[in-house]
Amino acid sequence: MDTLSTLDTSHKAYITPNLNEIHHVVPTGSNVWMIMNCIFWGILLVTLIFSKNLSESARKKLGWGLGSLSLLNFAASNIKMFIENTWYIENSLPLHLCGMSAFIAAFLLIRGSQISYEFLVYWGAGAIHAFLTPEITNGSSVYNHIEYSISHGIIILGSVYATMRLGYVPRPGSWWKVFLYTQLTLPIIGGINYLLGANYMYLCQKPDANNPFVVGEWPYYLIGLELVIVIHFYAFYQLHRALATWKSKTA
């Protein structure tokens, strides 16, 4: 084997695969970004206004509809990927935090659960960033933009709707308890990533989106994110407690 071949082989051995290869970043401030955010936040506002004077039974039915939409959105997306032969086990499982939150939102809105509500409140903080710095994990098609917006939108809307229209309130101390439970998911998802060559929860490679809270390269950005998560969880605990108090005063 000649020297050049050896160097080429050695060089290839150190090439790190791009685990976000098919991801599509929507630039913050772009026309598409503006459309996604205006439509979602507009729908959230209209939903809260519309549901204010509904009966308790009607509010539950509306919540059931939102939860069902979350499940249908997931099912339709996966069926589409299977038909188009674009479903990949290392990229298409619902193992990102927002992917799991979409199911939690559906369970909360359809069945009702205090624990599910609290997980949705805190894990749903990531869905805010999904609209501020969008990164679509399954490609750049128009359909994927819509599916992404519905999925992440129901996560945010579901938690706010549960607080303001279904009577849920985060319990004292729930923010740090959910943070501790979240730590248990890290070795599990990390092990799955290792077996599949995946990047679920962005544990192996940072997102491509330019999020100001993601600083440095692997593994250092993960350390910073732990602190960011604690701050976000506490902030959302206070936010939803304040929303619940405000709702009771304006009811």
C-alpha positions in Angstrom: 0.0 0.0 0.0 1.5 3.4 -1.0 1.9 6.3 1.4 -0.9 8.4 -0.2 -3.4 5.6 0.3 -2.4 5.2 3.9 -2.9 8.9 4.5 -6.2 8.8 2.8 -7.4 5.9 4.9 -6.1 7.5 8.0 -7.8 10.8 7.2 -11.2 9.1 6.5 -11.0 7.3 9.9 -11.1 10.7 11.6 -14.0 12.2 9.6 -17.0 12.7 11.9 -20.3 12.0 10.3 -22.9 14.7 10.2 -25.7 13.4 12.3 -28.0 16.3 11.3 -27.5 15.8 7.6 -31.1 15.9 6.5 -32.1 18.7 9.0 -33.4 21.9 7.6 -32.8 25.2 9.5 -35.4 28.0 9.0 -33.4 31.3 9.3 -34.6 33.4 12.2 -36.3 36.5 10.7 -36.8 35.0 7.3 -40.2 35.2 5.5 -40.9 31.5 6.3 -40.0 32.1 9.9 -42.4 35.1 10.1 -45.2 33.1 8.5 -44.7 30.1 10.9 -44.6 32.3 14.0 -47.4 34.7 13.0 -49.8 31.8 12.2 -48.9 29.9 15.4 -49.1 32.7 17.9 -52.2 34.0 16.2 -53.9 30.6 16.6 -52.8 30.4 20.2 -54.4 33.8 20.9 -57.6 33.0 19.0 -57.9 29.7 20.8 -57.6 31.3 24.2 -60.1 34.0 23.4 -62.6 31.6 21.8 -62.4 29.2 24.7 -62.8 31.8 27.5 -66.6 31.7 27.6 -67.0 28.0 26.8 -68.5 25.6 29.4 -66.2 23.2 31.2 -67.5 20.3 29.1 -66.8 22.3 25.8 -63.3 23.1 27.0 -62.6 19.5 27.6 -63.9 18.6 24.2 -61.7 21.3 22.6 -58.7 19.9 24.5 -59.6 16.4 23.3 -59.6 17.7 19.7 -56.2 19.3 20.1 -54.8 16.1 21.6 -56.2 14.0 18.8 -54.7 16.4 16.3 -51.3 15.8 17.8 -51.7 12.1 17.4 -53.0 12.4 13.8 -50.2 14.7 12.9 -47.6 12.2 14.1 -49.4 9.3 12.3 -49.7 11.2 9.0 -46.1 12.2 9.1 -44.9 8.7 9.6 -47.2 7.2 7.0 -45.9 9.7 4.5 -42.3 8.9 5.3 -43.0 5.2 5.0 -44.7 5.6 1.6 -41.9 7.8 0.3 -39.2 5.5 1.8 -37.8 8.4 3.9 -38.4 6.8 7.3 -35.0 6.2 9.0 -34.7 4.6 12.4 -31.8 6.9 13.3 -33.9 10.1 12.6 -37.6 9.3 12.6 -38.3 8.0 16.1 -40.1 10.4 18.4 -37.1 10.5 20.8 -36.3 14.2 20.8 -37.6 16.0 23.8 -40.3 17.7 21.7 -41.2 14.4 20.0 -41.9 12.9 23.4 -43.7 16.1 24.5 -46.1 15.8 21.6 -47.4 12.4 23.0 -47.5 13.9 26.6 -49.6 16.7 25.3 -52.0 14.3 23.6 -52.3 12.2 26.8 -52.9 15.3 28.9 -55.5 16.8 26.7 -57.4 13.5 26.0 -57.1 11.8 29.4 -55.9 14.4 31.9 -53.0 13.9 34.2 -51.2 16.2 36.7 -47.8 14.5 36.1 -48.2 14.7 32.3 -49.2 18.4 32.7 -46.0 19.2 34.7 -43.7 17.4 32.2 -45.4 19.2 29.4 -45.0 22.6 31.0 -41.2 22.1 31.5 -40.3 20.1 28.5 -42.5 22.4 26.4 -40.0 25.2 27.0 -38.0 23.6 24.2 -40.9 24.1 21.8 -40.6 27.9 22.3 -37.1 27.6 20.9 -38.4 25.4 18.1 -40.3 28.5 16.9 -37.5 31.0 17.7 -34.8 29.0 16.0 -36.5 26.3 14.0 -34.7 23.1 12.9 -36.9 20.7 11.0 -35.4 17.2 11.4 -37.0 15.4 8.4 -36.4 17.8 5.5 -37.4 21.1 3.9 -40.7 20.3 2.2 -43.8 22.5 2.8 -45.5 19.5 4.4 -42.6 19.2 6.9 -42.9 22.8 7.8 -46.6 22.3 8.5 -46.1 19.1 10.4 -43.3 20.7 12.5 -45.5 23.7 13.3 -48.5 21.6 14.4 -46.4 19.3 16.5 -44.5 22.0 18.4 -47.5 24.3 18.4 -49.7 21.9 20.3 -47.0 21.3 22.8 -47.0 25.1 23.7 -50.7 25.6 23.3 -51.5 22.4 25.2 -49.6 23.5 28.3 -51.0 27.0 28.3 -54.6 25.8 27.5 -54.3 23.3 30.4 -53.3 26.1 32.8 -55.8 28.7 31.7 -58.8 26.6 30.6 -58.6 23.2 32.3 -57.6 24.3 35.8 -54.1 22.8 36.1 -51.4 24.5 38.2 -47.8 23.3 38.6 -47.2 22.0 42.1 -44.5 23.6 44.3 -41.1 21.9 43.6 -42.4 20.2 40.5 -39.8 22.1 38.3 -36.8 20.5 40.0 -38.4 17.1 40.3 -39.0 17.0 36.5 -35.4 18.2 36.0 -34.2 15.2 38.0 -36.4 12.8 36.1 -35.2 14.4 32.8 -31.6 13.3 33.8 -32.8 9.7 33.7 -33.6 10.0 30.1 -30.1 11.0 29.1 -28.3 7.7 29.5 -31.3 5.9 27.9 -31.4 8.1 24.8 -27.6 8.3 24.8 -27.5 4.5 24.6 -30.1 4.4 21.8 -28.0 7.0 19.9 -24.9 4.8 20.3 -26.6 1.7 19.0 -28.3 3.5 16.0 -25.8 6.1 15.1 -28.4 8.7 15.9 -28.5 12.2 17.5 -31.8 12.2 19.5 -32.1 15.0 22.0 -28.9 16.4 20.3 -26.8 14.5 22.7 -24.1 13.6 20.2 -24.0 16.7 18.0 -25.3 20.2 18.7 -28.2 21.6 16.6 -27.5 23.3 13.4 -29.8 26.2 14.3 -28.1 29.3 15.7 -29.5 29.1 19.2 -27.7 31.5 21.6 -28.1 29.0 24.5 -26.1 26.3 22.6 -22.4 27.3 23.2 -19.3 25.4 22.2 -18.8 22.0 20.7 -19.5 18.5 22.0 -19.5 17.7 24.9 -19.2 21.2 26.4 -22.5 22.6 25.0 -24.3 19.9 27.0 -22.9 21.2 30.2 -24.1 24.7 29.5 -27.5 23.3 28.4 -28.0 21.7 31.8 -27.8 25.1 33.5 -30.1 26.6 30.8 -32.6 23.8 31.4 -32.7 24.5 35.1 -33.3 28.2 34.5 -36.0 27.5 31.9 -37.8 25.0 34.1 -37.9 27.5 37.0 -39.0 30.3 34.8 -41.8 28.2 33.3 -42.9 27.2 36.8 -43.3 30.8 37.7 -44.9 31.7 34.4 -47.7 29.0 34.7 -48.3 29.8 38.3 -48.7 33.5 37.3 -51.0 32.5 34.4 -53.2 30.4 36.8 -53.4 33.3 39.3 -54.3 35.8 36.5 -56.9 33.4 35.1 -58.6 33.1 38.5 -58.7 36.9 38.9 -60.2 37.4 35.5 -62.6 34.5 35.4 
